[in-house]
Amino acid sequence: MSPDLMTYAIIVPLMVLMVWRRISRQFGRQPIRRKRMTARIVIFAVIGGLLMLSGLQDIRLAEGVLGGAVIGAALGFVGLRLTRFETDPLKGDCYLPNPWIGAVLTALLLGRLAWRFLVLWPQMQHAEALAASAPPGTSMQMGYQSSPLTMLVIGLLVGYYIVYYAGLLVHHRRYQQSRSAAAA
């Protein structure tokens, strides 16, 4: 098997698994797992901070991340208002996220990634020829990092999930305090 095919044989199933897990977390009853949610908040905050560093190269990229994070944060508050909370005898405290917001965010991410792949595919096929013909010192960026719109979509996800998971944790803490006060 050629190295190119081997790379696709590893990357494509891994991407499918990641997308499947993301989609499954957007629908149906989800248990509240405080440690995982806290870890996700930290991870998304670090990703957002690192992406903001791309503004050192091109300010439009940082603007895309920041704009997406602001819109995502607002969408996170809307998502919290539309989320239902329940107590399951087996799973414990659970939440039911709004499926429409999850579907739209997933469609935006997949659509943008597919578009970037279609646009970049010809460039990747001729990368060596482009690099050889480019003047010395020319940047040959070809990924997400050269598109403010892609950075906006990523910022949207970062902002949404930071606010959404933080809101879930705040609601869960209030719910536990009200239960303990009612029991006392």
Salt bridges, closest charged atoms under 4 A:
ASP58 OD2 - ARG60 NH2 2.81
GLU86 OE1 - ARG29 NH2 2.80
ASP88 OD2 - ARG29 NH1 2.58
ASP93 OD2 - HIS172 NE2 2.64
ASP93 OD1 - ARG179 NH1 3.17
